[in-house]
């Protein structure tokens, strides 16, 4: 994953801003990680934070084999109103069949002044099917949060146009190779040249990104920090 040989090398490092936000939380408040999976954010929170991992029963037990602190549906949180300091919704929103119910619940449980961190894909393939329902632009995310009284502080577009194009190309090539293998196609020997193409695409996308003007025209994901007004 950390070398250009990997089809998703261009995704590496995307969590650096999230980690910065996590490390910056002060106080000894409650951090609720909704859709926690392996609970990776806990490693970067200050030691005095009280981390609580929550996940959907099917996702935790059948897909990821994880043990959250709480089993629940993001649209019906068994959490007291105005009791949570920080809510995390990292790579989860696209898997919820009702994003409105989830954001409404998060707005309810957050304390005044509480924060919500979201990471969500935009230009990215279907994954974890059949529970992949939604893609929202930055405008859609802002509109969704505002409907429930949450204020967007930062919305970062992750991935330059060239990085996103390179990432999607590499994923498409890898999917073709996987199909050749799974179907025992006579084209299987061609997979030997795929690492060469992956490296070239990764490096070309990175160099062209450095040469291009900065813009958020086609990111592969968004990272959002929002708050609940006092």
Backbone torsions as a table, in degrees:
resi	resn	phi	psi	omega
1	UNK	NA	-25.8	-175.9
2	UNK	-100.6	15.5	175.8
3	UNK	-128.6	156.3	179.7
4	UNK	-64.5	-5.8	176.5
5	UNK	-71.6	-20.3	-176.4
6	UNK	-85.9	135.2	-179.5
7	UNK	-59.1	-25.7	-178.8
8	UNK	-110.7	29.2	177.9
9	UNK	-57.4	-34.0	-177.2
10	UNK	-68.0	-12.9	176.5
11	UNK	-82.5	-21.7	-175.7
12	UNK	-56.5	138.0	178.6
13	UNK	88.8	-2.0	-176.2
14	UNK	-68.2	-20.0	-177.0
15	UNK	-86.0	0.9	-174.4
16	UNK	-60.6	-41.4	179.3
17	UNK	-68.1	-40.3	176.6
18	UNK	-59.6	-44.0	179.7
19	UNK	-62.3	-39.8	176.8
20	UNK	-60.3	-44.8	177.9
21	UNK	-62.2	-44.1	-178.3
22	UNK	-62.8	-44.1	-179.6
23	UNK	-66.4	-23.1	-176.8
24	UNK	-84.6	-4.4	179.1
25	UNK	-67.3	131.2	178.4
26	UNK	-105.5	171.2	176.9
27	UNK	78.7	-175.0	-176.6
28	UNK	-116.1	37.5	-174.0
29	UNK	-77.4	178.7	-179.6
30	UNK	-91.3	128.3	175.4
31	UNK	-112.6	115.1	-178.8
32	UNK	-102.5	117.3	-179.8
33	UNK	-99.2	102.7	-175.7
34	UNK	-88.0	121.8	-172.7
35	UNK	76.4	49.3	-166.5
36	UNK	-71.6	-26.0	-177.6
37	UNK	49.5	-115.3	-177.1
38	UNK	-84.6	5.1	174.5
39	UNK	62.2	33.9	-176.8
40	UNK	-62.2	-31.4	-178.4
41	UNK	-62.2	-25.6	-176.5
42	UNK	-57.4	-31.4	-177.2
43	UNK	-65.0	-22.8	-173.0
44	UNK	-107.2	0.0	178.6
45	UNK	-83.4	149.0	173.6
46	UNK	-55.8	146.7	-174.6
47	UNK	-61.1	-21.9	-177.8
48	UNK	-87.6	-3.0	176.4
49	UNK	-74.4	148.2	175.5
50	UNK	-102.5	101.7	-176.2
51	UNK	-86.4	134.1	176.9
52	UNK	-129.2	121.4	178.2
53	UNK	-96.4	130.6	-179.6
54	UNK	-127.8	136.0	178.6
55	UNK	-149.2	159.1	178.9
56	UNK	-72.7	137.0	-174.7
57	UNK	-53.3	-48.4	-178.3
58	UNK	-61.8	-44.3	-178.4
59	UNK	-62.0	-46.7	-176.1
60	UNK	-69.7	-47.9	-170.9
61	UNK	-83.9	-34.8	-173.7
62	UNK	-100.5	-28.6	-176.5
63	UNK	-98.2	-51.8	-171.4
64	UNK	-105.8	-9.3	179.9
65	UNK	53.4	47.6	179.5
66	UNK	-113.5	166.0	-177.4
67	UNK	-126.0	87.1	178.5
68	UNK	-69.8	167.4	175.9
69	UNK	-71.4	-32.6	-177.1
70	UNK	-135.5	134.1	169.2
71	UNK	-95.4	126.6	-179.7
72	UNK	-167.6	167.2	174.4
73	UNK	-95.1	134.4	-178.6
74	UNK	-61.4	-22.1	179.2
75	UNK	-86.9	-5.5	178.5
76	UNK	-143.3	75.9	-174.1
77	UNK	-78.6	126.5	178.2
78	UNK	-83.3	54.5	-173.5
79	UNK	-126.5	139.3	-178.3
80	UNK	-64.7	147.0	177.5
81	UNK	-62.4	137.8	177.6
82	UNK	54.2	46.9	-177.6
83	UNK	-120.7	-7.3	-173.3
84	UNK	-112.9	135.3	-179.7
85	UNK	-85.0	-39.5	-177.7
86	UNK	-139.4	132.5	173.6
87	UNK	-114.9	136.9	177.4
88	UNK	-112.1	135.8	178.1
89	UNK	-137.6	77.3	-169.2
90	UNK	-105.1	112.9	-178.6
91	UNK	56.6	43.2	-177.2
92	UNK	-124.9	-37.9	-170.4
93	UNK	-55.0	-37.3	-177.4
94	UNK	-68.3	-16.3	-177.1
95	UNK	-97.4	3.4	-178.1
96	UNK	-96.9	130.8	-178.4
97	UNK	-74.4	-14.1	173.7
98	UNK	-139.8	96.5	179.6
99	UNK	-66.8	-31.2	-179.8
100	UNK	-63.4	-45.3	179.5
101	UNK	-60.3	-41.1	-178.5
102	UNK	-65.7	-47.0	-178.7
103	UNK	-68.0	-36.3	176.4
104	UNK	-61.5	-42.0	178.6
105	UNK	-66.5	-40.9	179.2
106	UNK	-64.3	-41.9	177.0
107	UNK	-61.2	-33.9	179.9
108	UNK	-69.3	-44.6	-172.4
109	UNK	-82.0	-19.4	-179.7
110	UNK	-70.7	140.3	171.6
111	UNK	-70.4	154.0	170.2
112	UNK	-54.5	130.0	-175.0
113	UNK	88.4	-5.7	179.4
114	UNK	-69.7	162.3	-174.6
115	UNK	-122.1	153.3	175.2
116	UNK	-126.6	128.6	173.9
117	UNK	-110.5	130.2	179.9
118	UNK	-124.2	136.0	164.5
119	UNK	-125.6	130.3	-174.5
120	UNK	-148.0	138.7	178.0
121	UNK	-73.1	155.3	173.5
122	UNK	-121.7	-79.7	175.6
123	UNK	-89.8	90.4	-175.3
124	UNK	-155.6	145.4	-176.0
125	UNK	-64.8	164.3	171.9
126	UNK	-59.7	140.1	179.5
127	UNK	-151.8	160.2	-176.6
128	UNK	48.4	42.6	177.4
129	UNK	-68.5	148.9	7.8
130	UNK	-88.5	7.4	-177.6
131	UNK	-91.2	60.3	174.2
132	UNK	-135.5	104.0	-166.8
133	UNK	-114.2	-28.3	-161.8
134	UNK	-137.5	141.3	165.0
135	UNK	-130.1	125.4	-179.5
136	UNK	-119.5	135.7	170.8
137	UNK	-76.0	175.2	178.4
138	UNK	-61.9	-32.1	179.0
139	UNK	-70.2	-39.5	177.9
140	UNK	-65.4	-39.5	178.5
141	UNK	-64.3	-47.4	-179.7
142	UNK	-60.0	-44.4	179.4
143	UNK	-62.7	-42.6	179.4
144	UNK	-61.1	-47.2	-177.8
145	UNK	-67.5	-40.0	-179.0
146	UNK	-64.7	-30.8	179.0
147	UNK	-60.2	-24.3	-177.5
148	UNK	-115.5	23.3	170.8
149	UNK	78.4	15.7	178.7
150	UNK	-97.7	142.3	-174.5
151	UNK	-107.6	125.1	177.7
152	UNK	-74.9	122.5	176.7
153	UNK	-92.5	-44.5	177.6
154	UNK	-143.0	141.2	172.9
155	UNK	-135.2	106.3	-175.5
156	UNK	-99.8	128.1	172.8
157	UNK	-84.8	122.7	-176.8
158	UNK	-103.9	119.3	-179.5
159	UNK	106.2	119.1	173.2
160	UNK	-73.5	165.4	177.7
161	UNK	-54.6	-41.3	-179.2
162	UNK	-69.7	-37.1	177.2
163	UNK	-65.0	-42.5	179.1
164	UNK	-64.9	-42.7	178.8
165	UNK	-62.5	-43.0	178.7
166	UNK	-65.2	-42.5	179.1
167	UNK	-60.1	-48.8	-177.9
168	UNK	-65.9	-36.9	177.3
169	UNK	-63.0	-44.4	-180.0
170	UNK	-66.0	-39.1	177.6
171	UNK	-64.5	-41.3	179.4
172	UNK	-63.2	-43.6	178.6
173	UNK	-62.1	-42.8	-179.7
174	UNK	-64.5	-36.8	178.0
175	UNK	-65.8	-40.3	176.6
176	UNK	-60.1	-45.8	-179.7
177	UNK	-62.6	-42.3	179.0
178	UNK	-61.7	-40.7	178.6
179	UNK	-64.8	-38.6	176.5
180	UNK	-59.0	-45.1	-177.4
181	UNK	-68.8	-48.3	-175.6
182	UNK	-64.5	-28.6	-179.3
183	UNK	-100.3	4.6	179.6
184	UNK	52.6	48.0	-178.6
185	UNK	-70.7	148.0	174.0
186	UNK	-64.7	-10.9	177.6
187	UNK	-83.7	-0.6	-176.5
188	UNK	-51.7	-38.3	179.9
189	UNK	-57.0	-22.8	-179.0
190	UNK	-67.9	-16.1	179.9
191	UNK	-64.5	-17.1	179.0
192	UNK	-65.3	-25.0	-179.1
193	UNK	-93.9	-8.6	-176.2
194	UNK	-62.8	-42.2	177.7
195	UNK	-55.6	-34.7	177.6
196	UNK	-61.4	-47.8	-179.9
197	UNK	-64.8	-38.9	-179.8
198	UNK	-61.1	-45.8	179.6
199	UNK	-61.8	-46.8	-179.4
200	UNK	-60.5	-45.2	-179.2
201	UNK	-64.8	-43.7	179.2
202	UNK	-60.1	-49.3	-176.8
203	UNK	-69.2	-38.7	178.2
204	UNK	-64.1	-42.1	179.0
205	UNK	-63.0	-40.5	-179.5
206	UNK	-67.1	-45.0	-179.1
207	UNK	-65.0	-45.1	-179.6
208	UNK	-65.4	-30.4	175.5
209	UNK	-65.8	-39.9	177.7
210	UNK	-64.4	-34.3	-176.1
211	UNK	-82.8	-20.8	-175.0
212	UNK	-85.2	161.9	173.0
213	UNK	-73.0	145.1	178.3
214	UNK	-65.7	133.6	172.1
215	UNK	-161.3	162.6	-178.6
216	UNK	-113.0	38.7	-174.2
217	UNK	-64.8	-40.5	-176.2
218	UNK	-149.0	72.0	177.8
219	UNK	-73.9	158.0	174.0
220	UNK	-90.7	-13.6	174.6
221	UNK	-160.3	170.4	175.8
222	UNK	-126.1	147.4	170.9
223	UNK	-123.4	127.0	-171.3
224	UNK	-128.0	134.1	170.8
225	UNK	-115.0	123.9	-178.9
226	UNK	-131.2	164.4	-179.6
227	UNK	-140.3	160.0	175.4
228	UNK	-101.5	121.6	-176.6
229	UNK	-59.6	151.9	175.7
230	UNK	-69.8	NA	NA
